[in-house]
Amino acid sequence: MNQHKFSIPFKTGITLTHTSPRSEKEAINWRNRRILNWSDFKGAPIESSNNAALTSTSILINYGYDENELTYQLKCNFYPHKSWTKVEKVYILAHEQGHFDISQLYTRKLHKALSEYKFRHATVEKDIQLIYQRITQEQASYQQLYDKETNHSRHRDKQVLWQQIIEDQLESLKHYANYPQ
């Protein structure tokens, strides 16, 4: 069986990085609705940044295939040592939780897309990479829209609205919450 593993980590602010073995070991998995707290933000703040906090998450895929089928595992992780805060306010933490929840939302969307994928041995690698790239690009756009519309948590009424939107979307994809891990 051919085995492949890749991820595109996401930091609010749209910085793409690679995860290290240390990062993976210390990662917090969203799987059972992990609610973040400020002690999870262990990274050193970037003082020159306009952000009050930064959340680093990723959607990871590990997949394999043989002549007849595709198998895969997914993870939605938060990286404490790559995440930081300058200001510990409840509404900012709720905003950062929203970023983690959006990553989970798109992990479910990835699971849905992969479960609906019609296996083609000749093109499976290209197909999976295209599906993954599409989902992660949608996620990045959605994360940007979330930041824009909430003004990074400053528009509190919009923040509350977005929290409900994200919750409703997670609920609408609950059938895809039990992705293989």
Secondary structure as GFF3:
##gff-version 3
##sequence-region A 1 181
A	DSSP	beta_strand	2	11	.	.	.	ID=ss1
A	DSSP	alpha_helix	21	26	.	.	.	ID=ss2
A	DSSP	beta_strand	28	29	.	.	.	ID=ss3
A	DSSP	three_ten_helix	38	40	.	.	.	ID=ss4
A	DSSP	beta_strand	53	54	.	.	.	ID=ss5
A	DSSP	beta_strand	56	65	.	.	.	ID=ss6
A	DSSP	beta_strand	70	78	.	.	.	ID=ss7
A	DSSP	three_ten_helix	80	82	.	.	.	ID=ss8
A	DSSP	beta_strand	84	85	.	.	.	ID=ss9
A	DSSP	alpha_helix	90	116	.	.	.	ID=ss10
A	DSSP	three_ten_helix	121	123	.	.	.	ID=ss11
A	DSSP	alpha_helix	124	150	.	.	.	ID=ss12
A	DSSP	alpha_helix	156	172	.	.	.	ID=ss13
A	DSSP	three_ten_helix	174	176	.	.	.	ID=ss14
###
